[in-house]
Amino acid sequence: MPKPGMPLQAALIPDCTKPEAHRAAYKAAKANDAIFVCIARHGQRWKVQLDAMASRKPYVSDQALAVLQSAAEALVLDGTVEQANVGADYISLWPIATEERAREIGAAFHAAMYGLQLLRMAAPSHSEPAPSRPDGGASEADRAFLRPSSGQQ
């Protein structure tokens, strides 16, 4: 069993083809302060969805987002997917030929998004403030990082 908030292995990514499975998986991600990831059947093909808004941690930075966009573009160019939507808080990729391939892609993007989120928390950029979170997220941590300590000018 993975630790809450950690990237999921391909086999553990939930199949959210049914709406009730999607609701339950999203609720579990929120309860664990984790990035939501799932696969879902669309006709004969599959879709991968990730949603960072389930987590209260900061979104990935614009610079890190370029890495995710580049990976999604590569999947489009090689014909693995036809559509890819990538944003700082949401990723969807479809159609994908097999459930196994959808799980592999979902696990890879989940691990990447989680790692980039951790990196942003560990080493926030001075030139790019963290995006505002509707629920307050980690913005206080970012403000504390940017606040001068005593003795600094």
GROMACS elastic network, one bead per residue, 0.5 to 0.9 nm:
[ bonds ]
;  ai    aj funct       b0    kb
    1     4     6  0.89164   500
    1    12     6  0.88453   500
    2     5     6  0.83388   500
    2     6     6  0.65714   500
    2     7     6  0.78495   500
    2     8     6  0.68906   500
    2     9     6  0.84171   500
    2    12     6  0.88537   500
    3     6     6  0.56386   500
    3     7     6  0.85832   500
    4     7     6  0.86116   500
    4    29     6  0.81804   500
    4    31     6  0.89566   500
    4    32     6  0.53254   500
    4    33     6  0.75029   500
    4    34     6  0.67447   500
    5     8     6  0.88103   500
    5    29     6  0.77321   500
    5    32     6  0.59445   500
    5    33     6  0.59663   500
    5    35     6  0.69449   500
    5    55     6  0.83235   500
    5   114     6  0.82675   500
    6    34     6  0.71378   500
    6    35     6  0.84746   500
    6   110     6  0.89757   500
    6   111     6  0.79595   500
    6   114     6  0.72929   500
    7    34     6  0.85276   500
    7    35     6  0.82085   500
    7   107     6  0.71399   500
    7   108     6  0.87148   500
    7   110     6  0.57835   500
    7   112     6  0.84656   500
    7   113     6  0.87193   500
    7   114     6  0.64478   500
    7   115     6  0.84632   500
    8    11     6  0.80063   500
    8    12     6  0.59711   500
    8    13     6  0.62360   500
    8    37     6  0.83267   500
    8   106     6  0.87558   500
    8   107     6  0.60179   500
    8   108     6  0.89898   500
    8   110     6  0.70642   500
    8   111     6  0.72842   500
    9    12     6  0.54339   500
    9    13     6  0.67522   500
    9   103     6  0.83301   500
    9   104     6  0.82798   500
    9   106     6  0.89025   500
    9   107     6  0.57070   500
    9   108     6  0.86162   500
    9   111     6  0.86931   500
   10    13     6  0.55751   500
   10   100     6  0.80111   500
   10   102     6  0.85248   500
   10   104     6  0.53782   500
   10   105     6  0.81006   500
   10   106     6  0.69696   500
   10   108     6  0.82115   500
   11    14     6  0.82307   500
   11   100     6  0.84704   500
   11   103     6  0.68462   500
   11   104     6  0.85044   500
   11   107     6  0.86559   500
   12   103     6  0.85272   500
   12   107     6  0.88257   500
   13    37     6  0.66555   500
   13    38     6  0.55748   500
   13    39     6  0.69792   500
   13   103     6  0.65660   500
   13   106     6  0.74869   500
   13   107     6  0.72635   500
   14    21     6  0.79183   500
   14    22     6  0.82158   500
   14    25     6  0.69530   500
   14    37     6  0.75064   500
   14    38     6  0.51373   500
   14    39     6  0.63905   500
   14    40     6  0.84402   500
   14   103     6  0.89482   500
   15    18     6  0.79639   500
   15    21     6  0.72195   500
   15    22     6  0.78218   500
   15    25     6  0.89281   500
   15    38     6  0.59915   500
   15    39     6  0.50630   500
   15    40     6  0.55132   500
   15    41     6  0.79030   500
   16    19     6  0.66136   500
   16    20     6  0.77298   500
   16    23     6  0.82243   500
   16    24     6  0.88113   500
   16    25     6  0.75326   500
   16    38     6  0.60797   500
   16    39     6  0.59000   500
   16    40     6  0.50015   500
   16    41     6  0.79138   500
   17    20     6  0.86407   500
   17    21     6  0.70403   500
   17    22     6  0.71303   500
   17    38     6  0.89511   500
   17    39     6  0.72363   500
   17    41     6  0.53338   500
   17    42     6  0.77412   500
   18    21     6  0.53494   500
   18    22     6  0.65042   500
   18    23     6  0.89291   500
   18    40     6  0.79212   500
   18    41     6  0.88551   500
   19    22     6  0.50146   500
   19    23     6  0.62351   500
   19    24     6  0.86437   500
   20    23     6  0.51001   500
   20    24     6  0.61561   500
   20    25     6  0.85796   500
   21    24     6  0.51362   500
   21    25     6  0.60597   500
   21    26     6  0.84942   500
   22    25     6  0.52198   500
   22    26     6  0.60444   500
   22    27     6  0.84540   500
   22    38     6  0.77692   500
   22    40     6  0.87471   500
   23    26     6  0.52335   500
   23    27     6  0.60343   500
   23    28     6  0.85758   500
   24    27     6  0.51037   500
   24    28     6  0.61545   500
   24    29     6  0.86750   500
   25    28     6  0.50559   500
   25    29     6  0.61997   500
   25    30     6  0.86840   500
   25    36     6  0.75509   500
   25    37     6  0.83116   500
   25    38     6  0.78735   500
   26    29     6  0.50508   500
   26    30     6  0.62370   500
   26    31     6  0.85977   500
   26    35     6  0.89826   500
   26    36     6  0.60373   500
   26    37     6  0.81783   500
   26    38     6  0.88262   500
   26    51     6  0.88199   500
   26    54     6  0.70117   500
   27    30     6  0.51603   500
   27    31     6  0.61484   500
   27    32     6  0.86487   500
   27    54     6  0.80968   500
   28    31     6  0.50261   500
   28    32     6  0.61768   500
   28    33     6  0.85083   500
   28    34     6  0.83809   500
   28    36     6  0.85521   500
   29    32     6  0.51331   500
   29    33     6  0.59669   500
   29    35     6  0.63433   500
   29    36     6  0.53898   500
   29    37     6  0.83540   500
   29    54     6  0.60193   500
   29    55     6  0.73045   500
   30    34     6  0.61205   500
   30    35     6  0.78833   500
   30    36     6  0.77235   500
   30    53     6  0.83444   500
   30    55     6  0.59538   500
   30    56     6  0.82741   500
   31    34     6  0.77383   500
   31    54     6  0.83642   500
   31    55     6  0.86638   500
   32    35     6  0.88354   500
   32    54     6  0.87560   500
   32    55     6  0.78687   500
   33    54     6  0.64674   500
   33    56     6  0.61141   500
   33    57     6  0.76582   500
   34    52     6  0.75344   500
   34    53     6  0.87967   500
   34    54     6  0.61882   500
   34    56     6  0.80051   500
   34    57     6  0.84103   500
   34   114     6  0.84692   500
   35    50     6  0.69126   500
   35    51     6  0.58591   500
   35    53     6  0.71152   500
   35    54     6  0.56791   500
   35    55     6  0.53872   500
   35    57     6  0.89411   500
   35   110     6  0.73710   500
   35   113     6  0.80095   500
   35   114     6  0.70217   500
   36    49     6  0.78345   500
   36    50     6  0.53027   500
   36    52     6  0.63021   500
   36    53     6  0.79424   500
   36    54     6  0.59841   500
   36    55     6  0.77795   500
   36   110     6  0.81642   500
   37    48     6  0.73832   500
   37    49     6  0.55962   500
   37    51     6  0.65946   500
   37    52     6  0.88043   500
   37   106     6  0.67830   500
   37   107     6  0.80992   500
   37   109     6  0.88484   500
   37   110     6  0.66017   500
   38    47     6  0.82852   500
   38    48     6  0.59033   500
   38    49     6  0.54338   500
   38    50     6  0.66520   500
   38   103     6  0.82079   500
   38   106     6  0.70404   500
   39    46     6  0.66620   500
   39    47     6  0.54544   500
   39    49     6  0.63024   500
   39    50     6  0.89858   500
   39    99     6  0.78568   500
   39   102     6  0.65565   500
   39   103     6  0.68028   500
   39   106     6  0.72284   500
   40    45     6  0.85890   500
   40    46     6  0.55589   500
   40    47     6  0.52256   500
   40    48     6  0.66760   500
   40    49     6  0.81577   500
   40    99     6  0.85445   500
   40   102     6  0.87303   500
   41    44     6  0.69848   500
   41    45     6  0.58546   500
   41    47     6  0.63224   500
   41    99     6  0.79703   500
   42    45     6  0.52482   500
   42    46     6  0.54104   500
   42    47     6  0.67414   500
   42    94     6  0.87193   500
   42    95     6  0.76017   500
   43    46     6  0.77254   500
   44    95     6  0.89071   500
   44    97     6  0.76660   500
   44    98     6  0.84313   500
   45    94     6  0.78632   500
   45    95     6  0.54912   500
   45    96     6  0.54276   500
   45    97     6  0.51683   500
   45    98     6  0.63985   500
   45    99     6  0.77809   500
   46    93     6  0.87389   500
   46    94     6  0.63799   500
   46    95     6  0.54343   500
   46    97     6  0.64693   500
   46    98     6  0.64780   500
   46    99     6  0.62154   500
   46   101     6  0.87632   500
   46   102     6  0.62875   500
   47    92     6  0.70628   500
   47    93     6  0.57354   500
   47    95     6  0.56244   500
   47    96     6  0.61737   500
   47    99     6  0.87762   500
   47   102     6  0.66812   500
   48    91     6  0.78229   500
   48    92     6  0.54796   500
   48    93     6  0.52130   500
   48    94     6  0.65917   500
   48    95     6  0.85435   500
   48    96     6  0.82372   500
   48   102     6  0.61700   500
   48   103     6  0.77494   500
   48   105     6  0.74820   500
   48   106     6  0.57483   500
   49    90     6  0.74776   500
   49    91     6  0.56821   500
   49    93     6  0.67502   500
   49    94     6  0.89861   500
   49   106     6  0.73853   500
   50    89     6  0.80559   500
   50    90     6  0.55471   500
   50    91     6  0.50211   500
   50    92     6  0.64399   500
   50   106     6  0.77275   500
   50   109     6  0.79894   500
   50   110     6  0.70370   500
   50   113     6  0.88343   500
   51    54     6  0.62613   500
   51    55     6  0.82914   500
   51    89     6  0.56942   500
   51    91     6  0.65728   500
   51    92     6  0.87662   500
   52    55     6  0.55751   500
   52    56     6  0.81713   500
   52    57     6  0.81622   500
   52    58     6  0.83844   500
   52    59     6  0.65937   500
   52    60     6  0.87532   500
   52    88     6  0.77954   500
   52    90     6  0.61171   500
   52    91     6  0.87618   500
   52   113     6  0.81867   500
   52   114     6  0.87588   500
   53    56     6  0.68611   500
   53    57     6  0.84169   500
   53    58     6  0.88984   500
   53    59     6  0.79720   500
   53    89     6  0.59487   500
   53    90     6  0.77242   500
   53   133     6  0.87726   500
   54    57     6  0.89320   500
   55    58     6  0.79907   500
   55    59     6  0.87919   500
   55   137     6  0.81789   500
   56    59     6  0.87497   500
   56   133     6  0.78710   500
   56   135     6  0.71964   500
   56   136     6  0.76516   500
   56   138     6  0.68390   500
   57   117     6  0.73642   500
   57   118     6  0.86028   500
   57   121     6  0.80640   500
   57   133     6  0.87731   500
   57   137     6  0.53840   500
   57   138     6  0.54382   500
   57   139     6  0.86309   500
   58    61     6  0.85263   500
   58   117     6  0.65162   500
   58   118     6  0.87461   500
   58   120     6  0.75243   500
   58   121     6  0.72610   500
   58   130     6  0.67433   500
   58   131     6  0.72817   500
   58   132     6  0.84863   500
   58   133     6  0.74658   500
   58   137     6  0.62667   500
   58   138     6  0.56943   500
   58   139     6  0.73903   500
   59    88     6  0.57478   500
   59    89     6  0.59384   500
   59   113     6  0.87189   500
   59   116     6  0.86256   500
   59   117     6  0.61818   500
   59   120     6  0.81378   500
   59   130     6  0.76225   500
   59   131     6  0.71503   500
   59   133     6  0.86003   500
   60    63     6  0.81428   500
   60    64     6  0.60504   500
   60    65     6  0.62140   500
   60    88     6  0.56538   500
   60    89     6  0.75483   500
   60   113     6  0.70839   500
   60   114     6  0.86296   500
   60   116     6  0.58922   500
   60   117     6  0.51350   500
   60   118     6  0.86962   500
   60   119     6  0.85912   500
   60   120     6  0.65563   500
   60   130     6  0.86454   500
   61    64     6  0.51825   500
   61    65     6  0.60070   500
   61    66     6  0.88001   500
   61    88     6  0.70702   500
   61   116     6  0.79968   500
   61   117     6  0.80342   500
   61   120     6  0.68903   500
   61   124     6  0.87155   500
   61   125     6  0.83979   500
   61   128     6  0.77810   500
   61   129     6  0.88847   500
   61   130     6  0.74063   500
   61   131     6  0.83215   500
   62    66     6  0.65643   500
   62    88     6  0.72048   500
   62   128     6  0.83979   500
   63    66     6  0.54646   500
   63    67     6  0.74584   500
   64    67     6  0.54189   500
   64    68     6  0.70358   500
   64    69     6  0.89834   500
   64    88     6  0.89084   500
   64   113     6  0.87869   500
   64   116     6  0.64978   500
   64   117     6  0.88597   500
   64   120     6  0.87050   500
   65    68     6  0.51824   500
   65    69     6  0.61840   500
   65    70     6  0.85540   500
   65    86     6  0.79564   500
   65    87     6  0.71541   500
   65    88     6  0.62505   500
   65   113     6  0.86530   500
   65   116     6  0.85487   500
   66    69     6  0.50007   500
   66    70     6  0.59970   500
   66    71     6  0.86080   500
   67    70     6  0.51431   500
   67    71     6  0.63285   500
   67    72     6  0.87186   500
   67   112     6  0.89085   500
   68    71     6  0.51837   500
   68    72     6  0.62381   500
   68    73     6  0.86341   500
   68    86     6  0.72021   500
   68    87     6  0.87557   500
   68    91     6  0.88514   500
   68   109     6  0.74593   500
   68   112     6  0.76481   500
   68   113     6  0.77490   500
   69    72     6  0.50566   500
   69    73     6  0.60681   500
   69    74     6  0.85748   500
   69    84     6  0.85110   500
   69    85     6  0.83463   500
   69    86     6  0.59960   500
   69    87     6  0.81752   500
   70    73     6  0.50735   500
   70    74     6  0.62129   500
   70    75     6  0.87822   500
   71    74     6  0.51046   500
   71    75     6  0.64662   500
   71    76     6  0.88665   500
   71   109     6  0.87337   500
   72    75     6  0.51399   500
   72    76     6  0.64282   500
   72    77     6  0.87284   500
   72    81     6  0.84516   500
   72    83     6  0.88029   500
   72    84     6  0.61008   500
   72    85     6  0.80892   500
   72    86     6  0.75845   500
   72    93     6  0.76410   500
   73    76     6  0.50220   500
   73    77     6  0.60649   500
   73    78     6  0.86032   500
   73    84     6  0.73631   500
   74    77     6  0.50366   500
   74    78     6  0.61399   500
   74    79     6  0.85282   500
   74    80     6  0.86056   500
   75    78     6  0.53489   500
   75    79     6  0.61937   500
   75    80     6  0.51133   500
   75    81     6  0.57445   500
   75    82     6  0.81346   500
   75    84     6  0.84301   500
   75    93     6  0.89108   500
   76    79     6  0.51461   500
   76    80     6  0.59873   500
   76    82     6  0.54389   500
   76    83     6  0.67565   500
   76    84     6  0.72111   500
   77    80     6  0.77375   500
   77    81     6  0.82079   500
   77    82     6  0.84196   500
   78    81     6  0.79286   500
   79    82     6  0.64864   500
   80    94     6  0.84970   500
   80    95     6  0.79527   500
   80    96     6  0.62428   500
   80    97     6  0.75380   500
   80   101     6  0.88639   500
   81    84     6  0.72245   500
   81    93     6  0.64760   500
   81    94     6  0.52299   500
   81    95     6  0.53257   500
   81    96     6  0.54672   500
   81    97     6  0.81840   500
   82    93     6  0.78009   500
   82    94     6  0.60594   500
   82    95     6  0.60850   500
   82    96     6  0.80940   500
   83    92     6  0.80074   500
   83    93     6  0.57676   500
   83    94     6  0.53379   500
   83    95     6  0.69804   500
   84    91     6  0.74144   500
   84    92     6  0.57782   500
   84    94     6  0.66120   500
   85    90     6  0.77051   500
   85    91     6  0.55168   500
   85    92     6  0.52147   500
   85    93     6  0.65013   500
   86    89     6  0.81104   500
   86    90     6  0.61027   500
   86    92     6  0.66678   500
   86    93     6  0.84414   500
   87    90     6  0.51329   500
   87    91     6  0.61345   500
   88    91     6  0.81593   500
   91   109     6  0.84890   500
   93    96     6  0.76718   500
   93   102     6  0.87752   500
   93   105     6  0.87927   500
   93   106     6  0.88564   500
   94    97     6  0.88322   500
   94   102     6  0.86747   500
   95   102     6  0.88954   500
   96    99     6  0.76571   500
   96   101     6  0.69729   500
   96   102     6  0.60030   500
   97   100     6  0.87261   500
   97   101     6  0.71133   500
   97   102     6  0.77207   500
   98   101     6  0.52974   500
   98   102     6  0.62446   500
   98   103     6  0.86665   500
   99   102     6  0.50178   500
   99   103     6  0.61475   500
   99   104     6  0.86660   500
  100   103     6  0.51544   500
  100   104     6  0.63083   500
  100   105     6  0.87503   500
  101   104     6  0.50142   500
  101   105     6  0.61702   500
  101   106     6  0.84414   500
  102   105     6  0.51840   500
  102   106     6  0.59474   500
  102   107     6  0.84927   500
  103   107     6  0.59938   500
  103   108     6  0.85060   500
  104   107     6  0.52379   500
  104   108     6  0.61984   500
  104   109     6  0.87072   500
  105   108     6  0.51342   500
  105   109     6  0.61738   500
  105   110     6  0.84013   500
  106   109     6  0.53114   500
  106   110     6  0.59057   500
  106   111     6  0.85021   500
  107   110     6  0.50307   500
  107   111     6  0.60568   500
  107   112     6  0.84925   500
  108   111     6  0.52586   500
  108   112     6  0.61279   500
  108   113     6  0.85581   500
  109   113     6  0.58930   500
  109   114     6  0.83196   500
  110   113     6  0.52018   500
  110   114     6  0.59781   500
  110   115     6  0.84262   500
  111   114     6  0.51226   500
  111   115     6  0.59598   500
  111   116     6  0.84907   500
  112   115     6  0.50977   500
  112   116     6  0.60275   500
  112   117     6  0.84316   500
  113   116     6  0.51701   500
  113   117     6  0.60581   500
  113   118     6  0.86447   500
  114   117     6  0.50713   500
  114   118     6  0.62637   500
  114   119     6  0.86469   500
  115   118     6  0.50808   500
  115   119     6  0.61341   500
  115   120     6  0.85929   500
  116   120     6  0.61192   500
  116   121     6  0.86728   500
  117   120     6  0.51159   500
  117   121     6  0.64086   500
  117   122     6  0.87376   500
  118   121     6  0.51233   500
  118   122     6  0.61463   500
  118   123     6  0.85098   500
  119   122     6  0.50004   500
  119   123     6  0.58150   500
  119   124     6  0.75971   500
  120   123     6  0.52754   500
  120   125     6  0.74712   500
  120   130     6  0.86691   500
  121   124     6  0.57597   500
  121   138     6  0.81316   500
  121   141     6  0.81843   500
  121   142     6  0.78455   500
  124   127     6  0.89021   500
  124   128     6  0.79946   500
  124   129     6  0.78564   500
  124   130     6  0.77693   500
  124   142     6  0.70908   500
  124   145     6  0.80527   500
  125   128     6  0.53924   500
  125   129     6  0.68487   500
  125   130     6  0.82519   500
  126   129     6  0.66792   500
  126   146     6  0.74815   500
  128   131     6  0.85529   500
  129   132     6  0.86996   500
  129   139     6  0.88233   500
  129   142     6  0.75888   500
  129   143     6  0.87629   500
  130   133     6  0.85811   500
  130   138     6  0.83278   500
  130   139     6  0.65684   500
  130   142     6  0.68483   500
  131   139     6  0.78590   500
  132   135     6  0.86631   500
  132   136     6  0.72915   500
  132   137     6  0.79945   500
  132   139     6  0.68906   500
  133   136     6  0.51433   500
  133   137     6  0.54970   500
  133   138     6  0.79266   500
  133   139     6  0.72894   500
  134   137     6  0.75167   500
  136   139     6  0.61096   500
  136   140     6  0.75460   500
  137   140     6  0.76402   500
  137   141     6  0.87823   500
  138   141     6  0.52799   500
  138   142     6  0.65375   500
  138   143     6  0.88131   500
  139   142     6  0.50003   500
  139   143     6  0.61491   500
  139   144     6  0.85764   500
  140   144     6  0.60819   500
  140   145     6  0.85470   500
  141   144     6  0.50322   500
  141   145     6  0.61866   500
  141   146     6  0.87134   500
  142   145     6  0.50429   500
  142   146     6  0.63129   500
  142   147     6  0.86052   500
  143   146     6  0.51456   500
  143   147     6  0.59968   500
  144   147     6  0.50624   500
  144   148     6  0.82375   500
  145   148     6  0.79012   500
  146   149     6  0.89459   500
  148   151     6  0.82761   500
  148   152     6  0.60610   500
  148   153     6  0.73718   500
  149   152     6  0.57171   500
  149   153     6  0.85577   500
  150   153     6  0.82946   500
